[in-house]
């Protein structure tokens, strides 16, 4: 490819609103251009990277015998009503109506659509296990699209779906997809950590995220130094090392605590550590009033709580609801005489406390010397707290290490979450009707590209991993009017193009412009044809090299093979 004919509008400076390095470089390098907030056009350079990533995915899915297909973007809302997800998905869904007033949507994901097709076309256990996938544009109306391709309103995604007649088949499909995803990320040069994750609105209880460590990441993962434990912070567990020695129960005492609007202030006022205080927070879970207790030095993890309550909506009560339900303001709510609560759930950190402080259900008052069972009872104990960095992990009891990261993939064991509600049944070998067992597997293709840039930054540009680099070799001719340089450059272009993707910079521009653009192209091999062309000498350089090296043209083939294989 001749660079003089290649549309690559580079910029010296990134837009002022670009924060992520990947966003800055992909704009400056002419990979993408914003069309509207959260929506991007993929220019030739960016599209080459995108297609190479998609080809890797196609090859790895072929290896596990998963065929590709394509679903529509435009979907009937009735499918989502059938699955029960339409009211749950929220404002991120793009909804629209046609001229006949029929409600439709732009697909944010395609579980329902695949399930409907399977329900109509798969009737026997003999047709399973089977999996299908697509690489397709998805739409989500992000409230604050940002960071370029990392959080957009239109993005490209690989989504695969598996269908099985037994749990054993599902387990094998899940393992196959997990290995295929690992292969995809490895070949794309993206360092990932498979971690325990929350299934969110997808359904099912068993899911794994693929997280790519990066400074700009919006997620936090908790791992240990051995790599034997890894979880998204939403689901991370840790061992609580605090132990209180048993004490004889003391007399319950109500004390005024006016103005003590934080645990820190309350602890100082009462001359007790935060570990002697139990926070009580009222949550509304669908139509239930649930009082949640946790030790004062810990925080409630609402994702874990949501799993325990298994409700469609879980939220903290508003200040107005607190007054109406409990008769007290925030900070004064407590479990003693909390007859208004439908259920009381306590974190494990509360189980072995003695003579602690709780709200008195009266504004500006607390109870001292509260004790479990004597003063109140708990309906359920569970791990509902947010893990802290440095706490022992639950596997090897090593300190948890926190890392910011980008979610680039997510796989789920959905079970019969969709198939039961949407009537995707089959006849088993005994002639009995059973629901199909599903799995769902997704990679954010465009997000993965941004993660690759974030992980392969150089001082002046990008060092693309070999398999997704827009060009493998970048030929740069210094003087276009030098016939010797032109002859050598054209000879190398012809020879190398037989094996590699070659970009030949044949533009009549200053060397500084060529080198600056080359840093943004980030090809694994840069070959500069300059003043030594008459001696069949060129300069070679990789993006991470400090300086170029002179070698003979005869050595070039071996050099490239050694560097990139």
N, C-alpha and C positions, 0 to 999 in steps of 0.2 A: 504494500500500500504506500503510495506517494503522499507525503505529508502536505504537499502543496494542494492536493485534491481532497484532503481529509478535513472535515468540518470539526474544528477543535478551538472554540473561542475561549482562550485563556484570559485570566485577569491578574493584575499585579496584587490587588487587594481583595480580600473577601468582603461580602456585605456586612454591614455593621451589626445586623441581627443574627449572624452566624456565630454560635457559641462552641459547638462541638468541632473538634479538629477535622473529623471526617466530613462534616458539612462544609467547612471552609475550603478544604482541599478539593472536594468534588465540584464545588462551584468554581473555584479558581482554575482547576484543570480542565474545565469544559466537559465534565462528565454528565452533569444534570443542570437543569434550569427550572426554577419555580414557575408554575403556571398560575396557581392561586395557593392560599395558605394550606400547607400539608399535602399539596399535589405537585408532582414533578414530571417533567419530560426527561427521558433518557436520551442524551445526545449520542452520537456514534461511539465515542470512547466508553461512555458508561454502559451502552447497550452491549458492546463486545464483552465487557466483564460480566454483565448479567447473563448473557447467553452461555458463556463458558461455565458459570456456576450452575445453570440449569442443565447443561449437558452432563456435568458430574452427577447431578441428582438422577437424571434419566438412566445413566449407566449403572449406578448403585441400586436403583430400584429394579432394573432388569435382572440384576444378579440374584435378587430374592424373589423373582417371578411375580412382580407386582406390575400389572399393565397400566399405561397412562390413558386418561380420557379427559374430557373437558365438559364442565357444567356451565350453565348460563350465569351471568351476573345478576340478572333480573329475576327475582323469586316471588312467588305468591306468599302473602302473609299467612294464609291458611295453614301452610305446612308448619310454621312456627307456633301457631295457635294449637295445632294438634300435639306438638311436643311439649307445650306448656312454657316455652322459652320466650314467647313474644312479650309478655308483661315484665319479664325478669331482666331482659337485656339492657333496657334503659335508653337514655338519650343518645348513646353512641350509634344507634342503628339509623341508617338513612331510610326513611319511609316515604312513600309516594302513592298517589292514586291515579289510575288511568281514566279515560273519558267516560267509562262506565261506572266510575266511583268504586272500583275494586281496589282494595289496599294491597300494595306490593312493597318490596324492599330490595335494596342493593345488598348482596350477600356479604356479611362479615365473616362467615364460615359456612360450611356446607353439610353438616351432619344430617340435617333433616332431608335434604335433597337426595343424598346417597341412600339414606334409609328407605325413602319412598320407592326408589328404583329397585332396591333389593326386595322390599316387601312385595312388589308386583312380579318379580322375575326369579326369585329364589324360593323353592318350595320343599327341597329335600336335603337331608343331612349329607347326601352323596355329592352335592354341589359345593360343599365346604371342606376345608377352609378356603377362603378366597379374599383377596385384597385388591383395592383400586386406588389410584391417585390422580391428582391433577396439579398443574402449576398454573396459577390463575390470579387475576387481580381481585383483591378484597377491598371492602369499603367500611370505614368506621369513622364516625363523626367526632373526632377527638376534640375535646374542649379547648386544649392548648397544644396544637401540633407544633413540634419543635425538634431541634437537633437534626434537621434535614430528613434523611431516610429513616432515622431511628424511631420517630414517632410521627407518622403521617396519617392523612385521612384516606389515601388510596395507596395500596402497597401490593407487592407480589408475594405470593405464598405457595409453598408446596403443602398440600393437605392430602393425606392418605387415610383410608378407612379399611379396617379389616372386619371380616364377618366369619364367625365360627359356630360350630354346633356344641363344642365342649370348652370348659375352662382350660383344659390342657392345650387345646388348639390355640386359644387366645394367648396363653402364656408364650407359646412358641412364636406366634406372630409378633407379639410385643418385643420379644428378644431379638427377632430378625430385624425388625424396624429400628430398634435401638442400635444394633451393630451397624446397620446401613447408615444411620444418621452419624454415628461416630466416624465412619469412613468418609462420608461427605465432608464433614468439618475438617478432618485431617487433610484430605486432598485439597480443600479450599484454603488451607493454611490458617484456619481459625482455631485457636486454642479454646477448648470448652471444658466445662465441668458438669457432668450429669448430677443433678441434685434432686432431693425430695421436694415436691412442690404441691401447691394448692390447685385443685381442679377448677375452682371458680364456677362460672356459669356453664361450663362444659358438661358437668355431670360426672358420675363415677367417683370412686374413692382413691384410686391408685394412679398417680401420675409422676412423671419425671421431666424436669426442665433441663435444657442444655444452656448453660450460662457461660458467656464469654467475658472473662475479666477485662475491665477497661475503666479508665478514670472517669469517663463521662457516664458510666452505667447508672441507670435509675433503680436497679435492684441491688440488694445486699445478700451475699451468700455467706454461710457459716461453714467453715471446714476445719479439720485439724491438720497438723503438719504431716501426718502419714497419708492423708487422703482417704482414710477408711470411713470418714463421715463427711457428708456434704448435704446441705439443705438450704433452701431459700429461707431467709430470716422469718418469713411468714409462717413457716412450718418447723423451724429449727427447735430442737430440744436441748436441754442442758441439765446438769446435775446441780441442785441447790446445796451448797456446802454449809449453809448456816444451820446451826443446831442450838436450840434453847434448852437449857437444863430444866427438868421438871420442877414445878413449884406447887405448893399448896394453894388452892384457890383463895383469893382475898375478897373482901366485901366489895360488891359493885358500887361504884361511886359516880354520880353525875356531876360534871364540872363545866362551868361556863368557859367558852373558848372564842369569844367575840373577836373578829378580825383575823383569826387564824385560818387563812384561805389557802394554805399549802401544807404539804406534809412536813416540809422543812420548818416552817414557822410553828406548826403544832408540836413537833418533836422538841423544839427548843423551849417552847412555852411550858410543856408538861415535864420537861427534863427526862425524856425517854428517847431511845434510839428509834429510827424509822422501822426497825424490825419488830417493835412492840406496838405498831399501829396497823390496823387492818382497814384498808379502803373498801368502801361499799358503793358500787355503781349499779344503778338501775338500767336495765336494757329492756327494750320492747322487741320480742321475738314473735313476729306475726301478731297474734292477739294476746300473747302471754306476757305477764310482767315478771321478769327474771332478775333477781338480785344477785350480783356477782361480787365475790369477796376475793381480795388478794392482799398479800403483805405489803406494807407501806413502801418498801424499797424496790418493789417490782412493778411492772406495767402489764396490763391486760393485752393479750394478743387477740384481736377481734376475729381474725381468720380462724384460729383454733376454736374460739368460742362458737363461731358459726357452725363449725363441724359438729361440735357437741350438741348444739340446740337443733340442728337439722331443720332450720326454718327458712322460708323463702326470703324474709327480710329480718335482719338483726341490726338494731341501732340503739345508741344511748338515748335515754329519755331527755327531752328538752327541759329547761328550767321551769317552764310553765307546767309540764307534766309532773315534774318532781313535787311541786307544791300541791297539785291536785291529788296525786296518788298517795304521797307519804306525809304531806303536811309540813315538810321541811325543805330548806334550800340545799343547794349543792354543798357537799362537804359534811353535812350533818346526818345524812342517811345512814342507817345501820340495820343490822339483822335482828336486834332484840325487839320483840313485839311487832315484827314486820308481817302482820297478818294480811296485809295488802299484796304481798308477793305470792305469785303462783308457784314459784320455785326458787330455791336458794342454791347456787352453785359456788363452790369455793376452790381456789387454786390449791395445789398440794402444799404450797408454802404456808398455808394457814393451819394445816392439820395438827401440828405438834407445837402450837403456841399456848402460852399460859399468861393470864393476867394482862391482857392487851387492851388497847384503846379502840373503840368503835364509835360511830355516830350514834346519837341518842334519838334520832328521828324527831328532833326539835331544833329549829334554827339556832346556831351559835352554841350548841351543847354537844358534849361527848360523854361516853361512859368510860371510866377507867376500870381495870381489873375484870374485863369480860372474859368468860371462859366457854369453850365449846361444850355442848350437851347440857351444862348447868343452866346457861342463860339463853341459848338458842340452839337449834339443830340445823344441819346442812343436809340437803337432799342428795347432793352428789359432789365428790371431789374429782378434779381432773387437772391435767396440765393445760392451763390457759394463759400462761405468761410468755412474754417476749424474752428470748434468751439474750444474755449479755456477753459481749466479747470477753474472753479470758476465763469464762466458766468452763468446767470440764464437759466434754462431749459425752453422749450416752453410750458410745461404743468402746473407746479405749481410754476414756476419762482424761483426754489431753485437752489443753486450753483451746477454746474456740478462737479461730481467726476470722475476721470479717473482711470481705473484699467486695468492692463495688463491681457490678457486672451488667452485661446486656443479655437479656433473654433472646436467644436466637432460634430455639426450638422447644417443642413441648409435646410429649406423648402421653396418652391416657388409656387406661383400661376402663372403658365406658360401661362394660357389662350389658345389661338389658335396659338401661336408662331410656334410650330412644325407641328401641324395638318393641317394648311392651306397650308404650303409649301410641305407637304408630302402626301396630299390627303387623310387624315383620316377623312372621312365624314360619316354622318349617315342621315337617314330619320327621321324627327321629326313627331309629332303626326298629323301634317297637310300634311304629305307626301312631305315636302320641305327639300332639301339637306342643311345640316348645318355642320360646322367643329366641331369635338369633342373638348371639353374644358379640358385642362390638368393641373395636378399638379405634382410636383416632390419633393421628400423628402429623405434626405440622412443623415446617421450617419457614421462618420469615426470610425469604430470599433477599429482598432489598435490605432488610436489617442486617443480615449476615454480611453483606458487602460493606456496610458502614463499620461493622465490628472488625472486619479484616483491615480496613484502613486505620482504625483506632489502634489496632495491635501491631501495625507495620509502618508506623510513622518514621520518617527520617528528618534530618534537620531542615531540609528544603522541600520535601515532598513525600512520596509514597514508595515503599519497596514491596510491590505486589507479589504475593505468593505465585509461584510459577504457573500453576494450572488455571488460575483465574486472571492472570495479567492480561491487559488488553492486547499487548504485543509481547512476544517473547524476546525479540531482538530489536533494538532501536539503532539504526544506522544514521550517523550524523556526518554530513559532508561540510567541511568548513568553508571552502570557496567554490561556489558553483561555476565560476568562470574558469576554474583550473581543470583542463582537459584530463590530466593524469588522475586527479582525484575523482572526476566523474566516471572515467573508465573503470577504476577500481571499485567505486561505490556500486555501479550498475552490475558489475561482475559478481560482487558479494551479494547484492540483492537477489540476483537470479539463483545463485547457488544455495543460499540460506533459506530462501522461500520454499525450496523443495522439502524442507524439514520443519521449519518454524514459521510462526506469524512474524512478519518483518514490517516495521514501519521505517521508511527511508525519508529522512528529512532533506528534501531537495529544494527547500525554500531559499530564496536569495535575501536572507536577513542576517543581522549581526550574530556572531557566535554566542554572545551573552543571552540573546533571546532563545537560541536553539537549546542551550544548556538549561536555562530556566524551565523551558517547556518539557525537556527530557526528564527533569526531576519530578514534574507533575505526572508524566506518563508512567514513570516508575517501572519500566521494562526490566526484567531480571538481568539482561545483558545489554550494555551500551557499547557500541563500536564507533569510534571517531576516526574519520579519514581526513588527515590533515597534511602537514608539510612533508611527512615521511612517506607519503604514498608512492613516490617514485622508487623507493627502496622496498616496497611491499611490506611496510611497517604500519600498523594501526595501533590505536590506544583502546584498551578495553577497561570497563569499569562496571561494577555492580552498585546498586543504589546505596548499599551500606558501606561501601569502600570509602576510605578517606581520600584517596587519589587514584588516578588512572595508571594503568601499566601498559608499557609498550611491548607488543609481541609481533612476530611475523605473521603474514597471512597464512602461511603453511601450518602454523600452530593454532590457528583460530578454531578449527573444528574440534580439536582435542580439548581446547580451553572451554568451549561452550558445553561439550558433553560432560566434562568434569564438574562444571559449576551447576548445571541444571539437570543432568542425567539424560 
